[in-house]
């Protein structure tokens, strides 16, 4: 049984949602729909659907929706396949998975091409794509061996699942290994890349760290690859 999880954003983009539903119906891939805004306890509801025999979790939303559901699944079940239908804006994760829009999503779902993806951890939270901070006076400690500090405004991005910007710049990164990539970019657009094999600590008293382009958390943050792996249904044009 397919379980479709609708974020509130689907109400704003009804035409896009309807186009996806029409293709799903034509392909005979219907299932149960859960509306996040009508559920008080998201974790309990999703856990119940998995215990009831859900075979695939299909997320209709954006990066924030995906981050929410992955943080739930990481704590209850890593065995159920996940598929993302990008709705609205801020859909870097779906694009990295090779899913550009809701028009082609139904056909990618029907093909069921799956890849295992390791998820990363920032303190007690999980993320898939990346985490980043842009500010002066950010202190990074890498693999408990050396530190990086800059008094100039610098962008730091820690990549697990590579996004389009980094992919086009030919930066190599895979969510299937045990290594994160730290990208450092200054105002002059000079870029340096460092592998993170154990963990990375970020400290900045003035700026929050952004997870998956959607969730902000306070410093200090310890970042590492978790031991958890989730299977995603992906498109042929994925970035990994």
N, C-alpha and C positions, 0 to 999 in steps of 0.2 A: 504494500500500500504506500502510495506517495502522500506525504504530508506537506502542504504548502503553507508557509509562514508569511503572512502579509504584514508589512510594517505600515504605519499610518501614512507614509509618503505615497502609497498606492492610491489613496483617495485624491491626492493632488494631481496624480498622473493617471487618470482613469483610462484614457485612450491607450496608453502604452500597456497598461495592465490588461485591458480588454483584448488587445492584439495578441498578447501572449496566451491568454485563456482560449481564444479561438483556435490557435494552432495546437494547443494541448488537447482540446476536445477532438480536433480532427485526427490527431495521432493516437487517441485513446489512452492518454496518460493522466486522466483525471485522478483526483484523490480528495482527501479531507483538507479543508482550509481552516487555518487558525489565524485570528486577527489579534495581533499583539496588544493593541490599544484596549481590547475588551477583556484582557486577562490580567488578574492581579499578581499571580505568581507564575512568571514565565518558565522558570526551571521546573516547577512541579508539573505544569501542563505538557511541556515537551517530554519530560521523563515518562509521563503517563502514556503518551502516544507511542513512544519507543517500546514500552512494555506491552502495548496493545498490538504490536506487530508492524510498526512503521518500517519500511524498507529504504526510503530515501527522504531526507529533509531538503526541501526546496525553499530557498529564501528569496522573497521578493522585496528588494529594498536597496540600500546603498552600503558603503563601507561601515557606517555606524551600526547598521542592522547586522551585518556579517560579524562584526566584532562582538556584539551582544550574544548572538547565537553560539559562536565558537567558544566563548567563555562559559556558556552553559554546558555545551556538549563535552568540553574538556573535563568537566567535573562529574558527568554522569555516564557518558558513553563515547568512545572514540571509534567504534566499529561501524557506525551507520554512515553511508555515503552522503555527501552534501553537494548541493548544486545552487549556484547563485544566478538569479535573474536581475540584471541591473535595471533599476527604476530611478529616474530623476538624475541628479548630479552626484559627484563624488563617488565614482565607481571604479577606483583604481584596482581593487582586488579582483573584481570580475574581469576587467580588461587583462590583468596579468594571467588570469586563468584561460584566456582566449575567448571570452564571451563579451562581445562588443555592445550588443543591444538586445532588447527583448524580442526583436523580430526573428533573430537566428537562434535564440536560446532554446526554444522547444525542440529544434532539430538536433542541437548538441546534447540535450537531455536524452533524447531517444537513442542516440548513438552510444551513450553510457561509456565513454572513454574515461577511465579513472587513473588518477595519479595520487600517490600518498604524499602528503605535505607535513613536514614537521613544523610545529608552531613554537613561537618564541615566547619568552616570559619577561614581564617587567614588574618586579616586586611580586604581588599576588595575582596580577592580571596577565592574560594571554593576548598576543597579537599575531597576525599573519604576515602582513605586508612590511611595515616598517615602523620605527619610532624616530622622532626628530626633535631638535631644539635649535633655535636661532637666537643667539644673544652674545653679549660680551661676558667675559669672566666665567665661562663654563669650564668646569674641571672634570676631566675624564681619566679614569684609571682602568687600564686594559690588562686583562688576564693576570691581575695582581703582580704585574712585573714593571710596567712603566706608565707614566701619566702624560696627558696633553692638556695644555692650558693656553688660552689666548685672551688678551685684553681687548682685541679688536672684535667687531661683530662677525661671527662665523656661523655657518650652518653645519650642523652635525646630523647625519642621517644614518641610522643603523638598519640595514636591509636583511630581511629574511626571504621574502618573496619579491623579486625585482619588479619595479614599476616601469612604465613606458619611458619616463625621462631617463632613468639609468640604463635601460635596455638600449635606447637609441645612442647613448654615449659609449656603448660597448663595454659596460661594466659587467663583469661576470659574477653571478650569484645564483645559488640554487637552494630551494627550500627542502631539498632531499638529502643534504649533507649535514654535518654537525658544526658548520662554520657560519657566522654572521659576517657581514661586511660593513665596516665603518667608512662612510664617505664624508670627507671634510672639504667644505667649499667656502672660500673667503670672498670678499667683495670684488676682488679682481677676477673671480670665476676660476681661479686655480683649484684643481681637484686632486686630493690624495685619497688613496684607498688602503685600509688596513684590515686584515683578517682578525676576527674575534673568535678564538677557539674555545675559550672557557667562559668568561663573563666580562661585563663592562659596567662600571659604576659612573653615573652622571650626577654631578652636584652643581646646582645653580639656585641661589636663594631668591632670584628675581623672576625667573621664567619657568613655566610649566613644560613638561615633556608631552608631545602629541603622539598618541598611538593610533595606527591605522587611519591617519588623516581625520580623526573624528573624536577621540577620547583624550582629555587632558588629565594628567596626574602630576602631583607635586614631587619635587626633588627632596631627598636623594632617591635615585632609582637604580636598582641592580638589574641588568639585562643579560639574558642567556638563552640558549636553546633548551627547550623543555624536553622531557622524555616522551611527550605525547605526540601522536601522529593521527591526522584525520585524512580520510579518503575523499577527494573532490572529483566530481565529474567535470572534465575540462574540454576545451575546444582544441582543434588542430593548431591554431595560431597562438597558443600559450607562450609565455616568455621564458619558460624553463624546460 
